[in-house]
Amino acid sequence: MSAIPATFSGVTVQTKANVYFDGGVVSHTVLFADGSKKTLGLIRPGSYHFGTGAPERMEIVAGSCRVVLDGQVAEKTYGAGTFFDVPGKSGFTIVVDGGLCEYICSFLG
């Protein structure tokens, strides 16, 4: 379990949304003074596949999802307060069965 932050201080937020899958997934980019970035987003019910360039950590803020990492067959369920890591140059399929899943994506590489 990670300590999911409730707020970020001293950041720049890009106002233009990142919209994927016809609005099924929507996020905003948050830039930090140290040069790192995160995205904060919502995932509507559905199944979505994302590829990764750099390693990522997906922290679930609210709701729940099911995830299969590329190259694996085991599906895991994640709820609020949990996270999963995705290797770089890889990907994952994320499924939201109902409601909204809110997340913070941290780019680790």
A tleap script that builds the chain and sets N, CA, C and O, in Angstrom:
source leaprc.protein.ff14SB
mol = sequence {
  NMET SER ALA ILE PRO ALA THR PHE SER GLY
  VAL THR VAL GLN THR LYS ALA ASN VAL TYR
  PHE ASP GLY GLY VAL VAL SER HIE THR VAL
  LEU PHE ALA ASP GLY SER LYS LYS THR LEU
  GLY LEU ILE ARG PRO GLY SER TYR HIE PHE
  GLY THR GLY ALA PRO GLU ARG MET GLU ILE
  VAL ALA GLY SER CYS ARG VAL VAL LEU ASP
  GLY GLN VAL ALA GLU LYS THR TYR GLY ALA
  GLY THR PHE PHE ASP VAL PRO GLY LYS SER
  GLY PHE THR ILE VAL VAL ASP GLY GLY LEU
  CYS GLU TYR ILE CYS SER PHE LEU CGLY
}
set mol.1.N position { 0.855 -1.173 0.000 }
set mol.1.CA position { 0.000 0.000 0.000 }
set mol.1.C position { 0.897 1.230 0.000 }
set mol.1.O position { 1.890 1.281 0.724 }
set mol.2.N position { 0.550 2.202 -0.799 }
set mol.2.CA position { 1.331 3.431 -0.829 }
set mol.2.C position { 0.539 4.541 -0.157 }
set mol.2.O position { -0.675 4.440 0.018 }
set mol.3.N position { 1.244 5.597 0.215 }
set mol.3.CA position { 0.583 6.774 0.766 }
set mol.3.C position { 0.237 7.677 -0.412 }
set mol.3.O position { 1.074 8.456 -0.867 }
set mol.4.N position { -0.973 7.575 -0.897 }
set mol.4.CA position { -1.401 8.338 -2.071 }
set mol.4.C position { -1.608 9.783 -1.651 }
set mol.4.O position { -2.360 10.052 -0.714 }
set mol.5.N position { -0.951 10.719 -2.333 }
set mol.5.CA position { -1.099 12.127 -1.949 }
set mol.5.C position { -2.502 12.651 -2.255 }
set mol.5.O position { -3.114 12.266 -3.251 }
set mol.6.N position { -2.995 13.519 -1.401 }
set mol.6.CA position { -4.285 14.173 -1.618 }
set mol.6.C position { -4.118 15.481 -2.387 }
set mol.6.O position { -5.046 15.935 -3.057 }
set mol.7.N position { -2.928 16.089 -2.290 }
set mol.7.CA position { -2.645 17.347 -2.987 }
set mol.7.C position { -1.192 17.361 -3.434 }
set mol.7.O position { -0.359 16.613 -2.922 }
set mol.8.N position { -0.905 18.225 -4.397 }
set mol.8.CA position { 0.461 18.510 -4.828 }
set mol.8.C position { 0.653 20.013 -4.715 }
set mol.8.O position { -0.209 20.776 -5.149 }
set mol.9.N position { 1.770 20.454 -4.141 }
set mol.9.CA position { 2.061 21.881 -4.001 }
set mol.9.C position { 3.166 22.290 -4.959 }
set mol.9.O position { 4.017 21.476 -5.321 }
set mol.10.N position { 3.153 23.555 -5.371 }
set mol.10.CA position { 4.228 24.114 -6.181 }
set mol.10.C position { 4.387 23.446 -7.529 }
set mol.10.O position { 5.510 23.183 -7.959 }
set mol.11.N position { 3.276 23.165 -8.208 }
set mol.11.CA position { 3.321 22.477 -9.498 }
set mol.11.C position { 2.703 23.346 -10.597 }
set mol.11.O position { 2.038 24.346 -10.328 }
set mol.12.N position { 2.943 22.935 -11.823 }
set mol.12.CA position { 2.279 23.525 -12.984 }
set mol.12.C position { 1.374 22.454 -13.577 }
set mol.12.O position { 1.799 21.317 -13.775 }
set mol.13.N position { 0.130 22.815 -13.858 }
set mol.13.CA position { -0.827 21.880 -14.429 }
set mol.13.C position { -1.149 22.323 -15.851 }
set mol.13.O position { -1.517 23.475 -16.081 }
set mol.14.N position { -1.011 21.414 -16.791 }
set mol.14.CA position { -1.382 21.710 -18.163 }
set mol.14.C position { -2.899 21.628 -18.293 }
set mol.14.O position { -3.503 20.621 -17.923 }
set mol.15.N position { -3.508 22.676 -18.811 }
set mol.15.CA position { -4.962 22.745 -18.861 }
set mol.15.C position { -5.564 21.904 -19.983 }
set mol.15.O position { -6.720 21.493 -19.883 }
set mol.16.N position { -4.820 21.643 -21.032 }
set mol.16.CA position { -5.316 20.805 -22.123 }
set mol.16.C position { -5.311 19.352 -21.674 }
set mol.16.O position { -4.275 18.823 -21.271 }
set mol.17.N position { -6.458 18.715 -21.746 }
set mol.17.CA position { -6.584 17.324 -21.302 }
set mol.17.C position { -5.948 16.362 -22.296 }
set mol.17.O position { -5.892 16.633 -23.495 }
set mol.18.N position { -5.471 15.240 -21.779 }
set mol.18.CA position { -5.047 14.097 -22.588 }
set mol.18.C position { -6.279 13.203 -22.683 }
set mol.18.O position { -6.718 12.651 -21.674 }
set mol.19.N position { -6.841 13.052 -23.878 }
set mol.19.CA position { -8.077 12.290 -24.057 }
set mol.19.C position { -7.770 11.049 -24.888 }
set mol.19.O position { -7.245 11.150 -25.997 }
set mol.20.N position { -8.100 9.883 -24.347 }
set mol.20.CA position { -7.855 8.604 -25.013 }
set mol.20.C position { -9.159 7.833 -25.162 }
set mol.20.O position { -10.092 8.017 -24.379 }
set mol.21.N position { -9.218 6.981 -26.158 }
set mol.21.CA position { -10.350 6.073 -26.350 }
set mol.21.C position { -11.688 6.811 -26.349 }
set mol.21.O position { -12.615 6.445 -25.627 }
set mol.22.N position { -11.769 7.866 -27.180 }
set mol.22.CA position { -13.011 8.641 -27.323 }
set mol.22.C position { -13.557 9.140 -25.989 }
set mol.22.O position { -14.771 9.190 -25.792 }
set mol.23.N position { -12.667 9.506 -25.079 }
set mol.23.CA position { -13.074 10.044 -23.781 }
set mol.23.C position { -13.216 9.005 -22.698 }
set mol.23.O position { -13.612 9.335 -21.580 }
set mol.24.N position { -12.899 7.740 -22.998 }
set mol.24.CA position { -12.962 6.698 -21.983 }
set mol.24.C position { -11.932 6.895 -20.881 }
set mol.24.O position { -12.142 6.499 -19.734 }
set mol.25.N position { -10.816 7.514 -21.250 }
set mol.25.CA position { -9.751 7.835 -20.298 }
set mol.25.C position { -9.346 9.282 -20.537 }
set mol.25.O position { -9.031 9.666 -21.663 }
set mol.26.N position { -9.354 10.085 -19.473 }
set mol.26.CA position { -9.001 11.508 -19.572 }
set mol.26.C position { -8.056 11.848 -18.430 }
set mol.26.O position { -8.305 11.489 -17.279 }
set mol.27.N position { -6.959 12.550 -18.760 }
set mol.27.CA position { -6.018 12.946 -17.712 }
set mol.27.C position { -5.482 14.344 -17.972 }
set mol.27.O position { -5.637 14.896 -19.062 }
set mol.28.N position { -4.853 14.901 -16.954 }
set mol.28.CA position { -4.144 16.172 -17.044 }
set mol.28.C position { -2.719 15.965 -16.559 }
set mol.28.O position { -2.479 15.207 -15.619 }
set mol.29.N position { -1.777 16.639 -17.200 }
set mol.29.CA position { -0.366 16.523 -16.855 }
set mol.29.C position { 0.000 17.529 -15.774 }
set mol.29.O position { -0.377 18.699 -15.843 }
set mol.30.N position { 0.742 17.055 -14.771 }
set mol.30.CA position { 1.226 17.881 -13.668 }
set mol.30.C position { 2.754 17.878 -13.747 }
set mol.30.O position { 3.379 16.818 -13.734 }
set mol.31.N position { 3.349 19.065 -13.827 }
set mol.31.CA position { 4.804 19.216 -13.932 }
set mol.31.C position { 5.358 19.727 -12.604 }
set mol.31.O position { 4.824 20.667 -12.015 }
set mol.32.N position { 6.435 19.094 -12.144 }
set mol.32.CA position { 7.054 19.439 -10.871 }
set mol.32.C position { 8.339 20.234 -11.101 }
set mol.32.O position { 8.950 20.149 -12.166 }
set mol.33.N position { 8.735 20.996 -10.104 }
set mol.33.CA position { 9.917 21.864 -10.207 }
set mol.33.C position { 11.187 21.069 -10.492 }
set mol.33.O position { 12.113 21.590 -11.114 }
set mol.34.N position { 11.245 19.819 -10.047 }
set mol.34.CA position { 12.437 18.997 -10.278 }
set mol.34.C position { 12.486 18.380 -11.675 }
set mol.34.O position { 13.406 17.626 -11.990 }
set mol.35.N position { 11.493 18.701 -12.517 }
set mol.35.CA position { 11.458 18.195 -13.882 }
set mol.35.C position { 10.637 16.925 -14.055 }
set mol.35.O position { 10.414 16.483 -15.182 }
set mol.36.N position { 10.189 16.339 -12.964 }
set mol.36.CA position { 9.373 15.131 -13.075 }
set mol.36.C position { 7.947 15.493 -13.451 }
set mol.36.O position { 7.530 16.645 -13.332 }
set mol.37.N position { 7.202 14.482 -13.912 }
set mol.37.CA position { 5.805 14.727 -14.255 }
set mol.37.C position { 4.948 13.543 -13.867 }
set mol.37.O position { 5.415 12.410 -13.754 }
set mol.38.N position { 3.678 13.845 -13.668 }
set mol.38.CA position { 2.665 12.853 -13.366 }
set mol.38.C position { 1.432 13.224 -14.182 }
set mol.38.O position { 1.301 14.351 -14.658 }
set mol.39.N position { 0.542 12.268 -14.332 }
set mol.39.CA position { -0.771 12.602 -14.864 }
set mol.39.C position { -1.813 12.191 -13.831 }
set mol.39.O position { -1.646 11.200 -13.120 }
set mol.40.N position { -2.882 12.964 -13.762 }
set mol.40.CA position { -4.017 12.681 -12.896 }
set mol.40.C position { -5.201 12.423 -13.803 }
set mol.40.O position { -5.501 13.244 -14.669 }
set mol.41.N position { -5.882 11.301 -13.626 }
set mol.41.CA position { -6.937 11.003 -14.575 }
set mol.41.C position { -8.080 10.186 -14.052 }
set mol.41.O position { -8.105 9.738 -12.905 }
set mol.42.N position { -9.040 10.008 -14.958 }
set mol.42.CA position { -10.253 9.230 -14.728 }
set mol.42.C position { -10.379 8.192 -15.825 }
set mol.42.O position { -10.095 8.469 -16.990 }
set mol.43.N position { -10.808 6.987 -15.443 }
set mol.43.CA position { -11.067 5.936 -16.409 }
set mol.43.C position { -12.532 5.533 -16.268 }
set mol.43.O position { -12.984 5.145 -15.190 }
set mol.44.N position { -13.256 5.630 -17.366 }
set mol.44.CA position { -14.663 5.211 -17.381 }
set mol.44.C position { -14.733 3.693 -17.577 }
set mol.44.O position { -13.744 3.072 -17.967 }
set mol.45.N position { -15.893 3.100 -17.310 }
set mol.45.CA position { -16.027 1.660 -17.518 }
set mol.45.C position { -15.629 1.252 -18.943 }
set mol.45.O position { -15.985 1.912 -19.919 }
set mol.46.N position { -14.888 0.157 -19.031 }
set mol.46.CA position { -14.429 -0.358 -20.319 }
set mol.46.C position { -13.096 -1.046 -20.153 }
set mol.46.O position { -12.571 -1.161 -19.045 }
set mol.47.N position { -12.552 -1.506 -21.274 }
set mol.47.CA position { -11.253 -2.165 -21.307 }
set mol.47.C position { -10.347 -1.373 -22.228 }
set mol.47.O position { -10.729 -1.054 -23.354 }
set mol.48.N position { -9.136 -1.050 -21.754 }
set mol.48.CA position { -8.216 -0.183 -22.495 }
set mol.48.C position { -6.802 -0.756 -22.408 }
set mol.48.O position { -6.398 -1.279 -21.369 }
set mol.49.N position { -6.056 -0.652 -23.506 }
set mol.49.CA position { -4.650 -1.084 -23.495 }
set mol.49.C position { -3.761 0.140 -23.694 }
set mol.49.O position { -3.994 0.955 -24.586 }
set mol.50.N position { -2.743 0.253 -22.850 }
set mol.50.CA position { -1.768 1.340 -22.944 }
set mol.50.C position { -0.383 0.762 -23.119 }
set mol.50.O position { -0.048 -0.241 -22.489 }
set mol.51.N position { 0.429 1.375 -23.961 }
set mol.51.CA position { 1.836 1.059 -24.076 }
set mol.51.C position { 2.636 2.044 -23.237 }
set mol.51.O position { 2.184 3.160 -22.984 }
set mol.52.N position { 3.819 1.635 -22.806 }
set mol.52.CA position { 4.677 2.518 -22.009 }
set mol.52.C position { 6.010 2.707 -22.715 }
set mol.52.O position { 6.545 1.783 -23.327 }
set mol.53.N position { 6.538 3.929 -22.619 }
set mol.53.CA position { 7.895 4.200 -23.058 }
set mol.53.C position { 8.828 3.992 -21.876 }
set mol.53.O position { 9.722 3.147 -21.910 }
set mol.54.N position { 8.604 4.773 -20.838 }
set mol.54.CA position { 9.380 4.695 -19.594 }
set mol.54.C position { 8.575 3.900 -18.566 }
set mol.54.O position { 7.366 3.734 -18.725 }
set mol.55.N position { 9.231 3.410 -17.519 }
set mol.55.CA position { 8.491 2.741 -16.440 }
set mol.55.C position { 7.478 3.705 -15.797 }
set mol.55.O position { 7.716 4.910 -15.707 }
set mol.56.N position { 6.359 3.150 -15.360 }
set mol.56.CA position { 5.292 3.951 -14.760 }
set mol.56.C position { 4.796 3.287 -13.487 }
set mol.56.O position { 4.857 2.067 -13.335 }
set mol.57.N position { 4.305 4.114 -12.579 }
set mol.57.CA position { 3.576 3.630 -11.398 }
set mol.57.C position { 2.166 4.196 -11.484 }
set mol.57.O position { 1.981 5.407 -11.603 }
set mol.58.N position { 1.178 3.319 -11.425 }
set mol.58.CA position { -0.225 3.718 -11.432 }
set mol.58.C position { -0.777 3.549 -10.025 }
set mol.58.O position { -0.889 2.434 -9.517 }
set mol.59.N position { -1.122 4.683 -9.399 }
set mol.59.CA position { -1.703 4.676 -8.058 }
set mol.59.C position { -3.201 4.898 -8.201 }
set mol.59.O position { -3.630 5.830 -8.881 }
set mol.60.N position { -3.987 4.059 -7.573 }
set mol.60.CA position { -5.439 4.169 -7.661 }
set mol.60.C position { -5.928 5.050 -6.506 }
set mol.60.O position { -5.743 4.724 -5.334 }
set mol.61.N position { -6.544 6.154 -6.861 }
set mol.61.CA position { -7.027 7.131 -5.879 }
set mol.61.C position { -8.439 6.787 -5.421 }
set mol.61.O position { -8.749 6.899 -4.235 }
set mol.62.N position { -9.297 6.368 -6.350 }
set mol.62.CA position { -10.688 6.025 -6.033 }
set mol.62.C position { -11.187 5.023 -7.064 }
set mol.62.O position { -10.693 4.972 -8.190 }
set mol.63.N position { -12.170 4.229 -6.664 }
set mol.63.CA position { -12.701 3.216 -7.562 }
set mol.63.C position { -11.812 1.987 -7.576 }
set mol.63.O position { -10.990 1.788 -6.681 }
set mol.64.N position { -11.985 1.167 -8.600 }
set mol.64.CA position { -11.164 -0.034 -8.721 }
set mol.64.C position { -11.010 -0.418 -10.185 }
set mol.64.O position { -11.747 0.044 -11.056 }
set mol.65.N position { -10.024 -1.281 -10.425 }
set mol.65.CA position { -9.755 -1.732 -11.789 }
set mol.65.C position { -9.132 -3.122 -11.735 }
set mol.65.O position { -8.660 -3.577 -10.693 }
set mol.66.N position { -9.145 -3.776 -12.883 }
set mol.66.CA position { -8.452 -5.044 -13.056 }
set mol.66.C position { -7.362 -4.807 -14.086 }
set mol.66.O position { -7.580 -4.092 -15.064 }
set mol.67.N position { -6.186 -5.400 -13.878 }
set mol.67.CA position { -5.023 -5.108 -14.725 }
set mol.67.C position { -4.309 -6.405 -15.102 }
set mol.67.O position { -4.132 -7.304 -14.280 }
set mol.68.N position { -3.902 -6.473 -16.382 }
set mol.68.CA position { -3.002 -7.521 -16.854 }
set mol.68.C position { -1.817 -6.821 -17.504 }
set mol.68.O position { -1.986 -6.065 -18.461 }
set mol.69.N position { -0.620 -7.068 -16.988 }
set mol.69.CA position { 0.597 -6.510 -17.590 }
set mol.69.C position { 0.938 -7.304 -18.839 }
set mol.69.O position { 0.724 -8.515 -18.883 }
set mol.70.N position { 1.470 -6.628 -19.860 }
set mol.70.CA position { 1.891 -7.311 -21.074 }
set mol.70.C position { 2.844 -8.450 -20.727 }
set mol.70.O position { 3.718 -8.302 -19.874 }
set mol.71.N position { 2.669 -9.570 -21.387 }
set mol.71.CA position { 3.523 -10.714 -21.164 }
set mol.71.C position { 3.095 -11.597 -20.008 }
set mol.71.O position { 3.714 -12.630 -19.756 }
set mol.72.N position { 2.044 -11.204 -19.302 }
set mol.72.CA position { 1.535 -11.988 -18.185 }
set mol.72.C position { 0.103 -12.407 -18.480 }
set mol.72.O position { -0.560 -11.802 -19.322 }
set mol.73.N position { -0.372 -13.424 -17.803 }
set mol.73.CA position { -1.760 -13.850 -17.961 }
set mol.73.C position { -2.575 -13.584 -16.703 }
set mol.73.O position { -3.803 -13.513 -16.756 }
set mol.74.N position { -1.890 -13.436 -15.573 }
set mol.74.CA position { -2.586 -13.224 -14.300 }
set mol.74.C position { -3.184 -11.823 -14.250 }
set mol.74.O position { -2.503 -10.826 -14.491 }
set mol.75.N position { -4.464 -11.775 -13.935 }
set mol.75.CA position { -5.162 -10.499 -13.761 }
set mol.75.C position { -5.195 -10.181 -12.274 }
set mol.75.O position { -5.470 -11.054 -11.450 }
set mol.76.N position { -4.912 -8.921 -11.934 }
set mol.76.CA position { -4.953 -8.486 -10.538 }
set mol.76.C position { -5.925 -7.333 -10.398 }
set mol.76.O position { -6.077 -6.520 -11.310 }
set mol.77.N position { -6.578 -7.269 -9.257 }
set mol.77.CA position { -7.529 -6.198 -8.969 }
set mol.77.C position { -6.866 -5.186 -8.042 }
set mol.77.O position { -6.191 -5.551 -7.080 }
set mol.78.N position { -7.072 -3.903 -8.352 }
set mol.78.CA position { -6.506 -2.813 -7.549 }
set mol.78.C position { -7.632 -1.869 -7.147 }
set mol.78.O position { -8.477 -1.505 -7.965 }
set mol.79.N position { -7.632 -1.483 -5.886 }
set mol.79.CA position { -8.620 -0.540 -5.375 }
set mol.79.C position { -7.932 0.700 -4.833 }
set mol.79.O position { -6.708 0.819 -4.879 }
set mol.80.N position { -8.728 1.613 -4.323 }
set mol.80.CA position { -8.210 2.866 -3.779 }
set mol.80.C position { -7.118 2.594 -2.752 }
set mol.80.O position { -7.270 1.750 -1.869 }
set mol.81.N position { -6.009 3.329 -2.885 }
set mol.81.CA position { -4.898 3.203 -1.960 }
set mol.81.C position { -3.848 2.192 -2.385 }
set mol.81.O position { -2.858 1.996 -1.680 }
set mol.82.N position { -4.050 1.542 -3.537 }
set mol.82.CA position { -3.081 0.562 -4.029 }
set mol.82.C position { -2.412 1.077 -5.293 }
set mol.82.O position { -2.822 2.091 -5.857 }
set mol.83.N position { -1.372 0.364 -5.734 }
set mol.83.CA position { -0.681 0.770 -6.959 }
set mol.83.C position { -0.119 -0.448 -7.667 }
set mol.83.O position { 0.011 -1.525 -7.086 }
set mol.84.N position { 0.213 -0.250 -8.949 }
set mol.84.CA position { 0.954 -1.257 -9.699 }
set mol.84.C position { 1.990 -0.553 -10.552 }
set mol.84.O position { 1.802 0.589 -10.972 }
set mol.85.N position { 3.096 -1.258 -10.805 }
set mol.85.CA position { 4.190 -0.731 -11.611 }
set mol.85.C position { 4.193 -1.414 -12.972 }
set mol.85.O position { 3.916 -2.608 -13.085 }
set mol.86.N position { 4.508 -0.643 -13.994 }
set mol.86.CA position { 4.563 -1.146 -15.361 }
set mol.86.C position { 5.972 -0.895 -15.896 }
set mol.86.O position { 6.452 0.237 -15.847 }
set mol.87.N position { 6.641 -1.926 -16.402 }
set mol.87.CA position { 7.984 -1.718 -16.960 }
set mol.87.C position { 7.955 -0.798 -18.180 }
set mol.87.O position { 6.926 -0.656 -18.841 }
set mol.88.N position { 9.091 -0.181 -18.464 }
set mol.88.CA position { 9.225 0.619 -19.668 }
set mol.88.C position { 9.197 -0.271 -20.902 }
set mol.88.O position { 9.493 -1.464 -20.834 }
set mol.89.N position { 8.834 0.333 -22.037 }
set mol.89.CA position { 8.746 -0.382 -23.313 }
set mol.89.C position { 7.902 -1.643 -23.170 }
set mol.89.O position { 8.270 -2.719 -23.641 }
set mol.90.N position { 6.777 -1.480 -22.517 }
set mol.90.CA position { 5.869 -2.578 -22.243 }
set mol.90.C position { 4.449 -2.058 -22.384 }
set mol.90.O position { 4.180 -1.205 -23.230 }
set mol.91.N position { 3.549 -2.562 -21.570 }
set mol.91.CA position { 2.178 -2.076 -21.600 }
set mol.91.C position { 1.308 -2.840 -20.630 }
set mol.91.O position { 1.771 -3.724 -19.909 }
set mol.92.N position { 0.036 -2.481 -20.626 }
set mol.92.CA position { -0.923 -3.126 -19.739 }
set mol.92.C position { -2.329 -2.915 -20.255 }
set mol.92.O position { -2.614 -1.945 -20.958 }
set mol.93.N position { -3.200 -3.839 -19.895 }
set mol.93.CA position { -4.627 -3.698 -20.163 }
set mol.93.C position { -5.302 -3.425 -18.836 }
set mol.93.O position { -5.082 -4.129 -17.851 }
set mol.94.N position { -6.129 -2.388 -18.826 }
set mol.94.CA position { -6.831 -2.009 -17.602 }
set mol.94.C position { -8.327 -2.051 -17.875 }
set mol.94.O position { -8.796 -1.542 -18.893 }
set mol.95.N position { -9.070 -2.659 -16.961 }
set mol.95.CA position { -10.510 -2.825 -17.101 }
set mol.95.C position { -11.200 -2.213 -15.895 }
set mol.95.O position { -10.856 -2.505 -14.750 }
set mol.96.N position { -12.177 -1.360 -16.167 }
set mol.96.CA position { -13.021 -0.790 -15.120 }
set mol.96.C position { -14.426 -1.328 -15.369 }
set mol.96.O position { -15.003 -1.111 -16.434 }
set mol.97.N position { -14.969 -2.027 -14.382 }
set mol.97.CA position { -16.268 -2.670 -14.555 }
set mol.97.C position { -17.441 -1.729 -14.327 }
set mol.97.O position { -18.496 -1.908 -14.935 }
set mol.98.N position { -17.283 -0.731 -13.465 }
set mol.98.CA position { -18.374 0.190 -13.180 }
set mol.98.C position { -17.869 1.400 -12.434 }
set mol.98.O position { -16.815 1.347 -11.801 }
set mol.99.N position { -18.599 2.477 -12.500 }
set mol.99.CA position { -18.180 3.712 -11.844 }
set mol.99.C position { -16.955 4.293 -12.524 }
set mol.99.O position { -16.674 3.990 -13.684 }
set mol.100.N position { -16.236 5.120 -11.803 }
set mol.100.CA position { -15.000 5.720 -12.300 }
set mol.100.C position { -13.817 5.194 -11.504 }
set mol.100.O position { -13.924 4.934 -10.305 }
set mol.101.N position { -12.703 5.044 -12.176 }
set mol.101.CA position { -11.441 4.739 -11.509 }
set mol.101.C position { -10.573 5.989 -11.645 }
set mol.101.O position { -10.293 6.430 -12.760 }
set mol.102.N position { -10.148 6.560 -10.519 }
set mol.102.CA position { -9.290 7.736 -10.523 }
set mol.102.C position { -7.871 7.300 -10.223 }
set mol.102.O position { -7.638 6.447 -9.367 }
set mol.103.N position { -6.911 7.899 -10.945 }
set mol.103.CA position { -5.520 7.456 -10.792 }
set mol.103.C position { -4.526 8.605 -10.849 }
set mol.103.O position { -4.822 9.697 -11.334 }
set mol.104.N position { -3.331 8.315 -10.331 }
set mol.104.CA position { -2.135 9.149 -10.515 }
set mol.104.C position { -1.121 8.267 -11.219 }
set mol.104.O position { -0.786 7.190 -10.725 }
set mol.105.N position { -0.633 8.708 -12.360 }
set mol.105.CA position { 0.413 7.979 -13.071 }
set mol.105.C position { 1.722 8.732 -12.906 }
set mol.105.O position { 1.825 9.893 -13.302 }
set mol.106.N position { 2.718 8.085 -12.328 }
set mol.106.CA position { 4.057 8.669 -12.161 }
set mol.106.C position { 4.985 8.043 -13.182 }
set mol.106.O position { 5.031 6.821 -13.326 }
set mol.107.N position { 5.722 8.882 -13.889 }
set mol.107.CA position { 6.686 8.427 -14.884 }
set mol.107.C position { 8.021 8.272 -14.173 }
set mol.107.O position { 8.588 9.252 -13.690 }
set mol.108.N position { 8.523 7.048 -14.107 }
set mol.108.CA position { 9.671 6.732 -13.258 }
set mol.108.C position { 11.008 6.796 -13.961 }
set mol.108.O position { 12.043 6.791 -13.295 }
set mol.109.N position { 11.024 6.855 -15.273 }
set mol.109.CA position { 12.306 6.823 -15.973 }
set mol.109.C position { 12.618 8.059 -16.741 }
set mol.109.O position { 13.672 8.145 -17.371 }
savepdb mol mol.pdb
quit
